[in-house]
Amino acid sequence: MRIGIVAGETSGDQLAADLIFALRKKHSNLIGEGMAGPRLMEAGCKPLFPMEKIAVMGLFEVLGSLPTILQIRHQLIKHFIANPPDIFIGVDAPDFNLTVEEKLKKHGIKTVHYVSPSVWAWRQSRLKKIKRADDLMLTLLPFEAQFYEKNNIPVKFVGHYLADRIPIEIDRATARQALNLPQDATVVALLPGSRANEIKYLSEVFIRTAQLCAKQIPNLIFVAPMVNHERRQQFKAILQQIAPELSIKLVDEKSQLVMQAADAILLASGTATLEAMLFKRPMVVAYRMSNLTYALAKRLIKVPYISLPNLLAGKKIVPELIQADATPENLTQALLNYLQNPREVKELKNEFTRLHETLRLNASEHAADAILNLIK
């Protein structure tokens, strides 16, 4: 069996590798080739091009690399048309993969896209391209599959790989030991985001929230994981400027370990909200951006909530404070509500456990079964 596969960045590379391992369990005589990172290569996939060539972040970086990216895409399409695989799987990276899938499908090659783009939230015009490009969409979240079903696009909900990796019962003590945090302290995690703009717009309000919380509850410990050295320095400069007296423990990376160790989390909207939910930690979700971007986003976004726990529950189970509502006073009130109301925290954890179980389906195995059924 020949599999064409393209992963566009690190998380997609791991997801694609897990899928290849699951496929090989069911079909040992399998050859994979395409766009591969280190994990996919470990899984035995032949790299036609290294993944780093298209794993580019930032508008100007993408523009600078665009000729190379377009050339690689053209060569991949040409290669797979000349050497048709039994199936082609595009893993995430929709701006790159959907065009590849569309071209290959026109030449009679079966195509799958694994990890839905956020068409349910915005840019729903992409549905037309997905319909032309894919024989099957594999989604990580159940409401995504419902959205595709309503639009008559073949789809299979396979579960979320993070729900498979994160256990149902969370070991807080081990996480605190690893981070050298006291076992009996009250710990609040601050996650203002991984992008420069998120740090710019959210750091000050998160720091001022920490100040207010510390006045209400003595001996609170604040921990903030930073995605890299640049974001750490950016956050540290803001902290020194507005609250040099405030003690916040900065940790390089290790965001999941910090969540695991926390009693409550204040965080930017994004995938981290799903991780916080899977770690069963009460959270307050915030987001700020430029006023112009916010005005545009309000017009484009078609969903009632911005955080994944609320979208999964189909109702508001965690507070979301956006733009003008994301004030230190509002965020403090929401955090203190968790820290001072153990009964509410217990009910929320029960809801998080229920949602975790709906996502914990062994995603790679389900995806492999769906792909093999499509080939048959």
Secondary structure, DSSP 8 states (H G I E B T S, - for coil): -EEEEEE-SHHHHHHHHHHHHHHHHH-SS-EEEEEE-HHHHHTTEEEEEEGGGT---SHHHHHHHHHHHHHHHHHHHHHHHHS--SEEEEES-HHHHHHHHHHHHHTT--EEEES--STTTS-TTHHHHHHHH-SEEEESSHHHHHHHHHTT--EEE---HHHHHS-SS--HHHHHHHTT--TTS-EEEEE--SSHHHHHHHHHHHHHHHHHHHHHSTT-EEEEEESSHHHHHHHHHHHHHH-TT--EEEEES-HHHHHHH-SEEEEESSHHHHHHHHTT--EEEEE---HHHHHHHHHH--SS-SSHHHHHHTS--S-EEEGGG--HHHHHHHHHHHHT-HHHHHHHHHHHHHHHHHH-S-HHHHHHHHHHHHH-
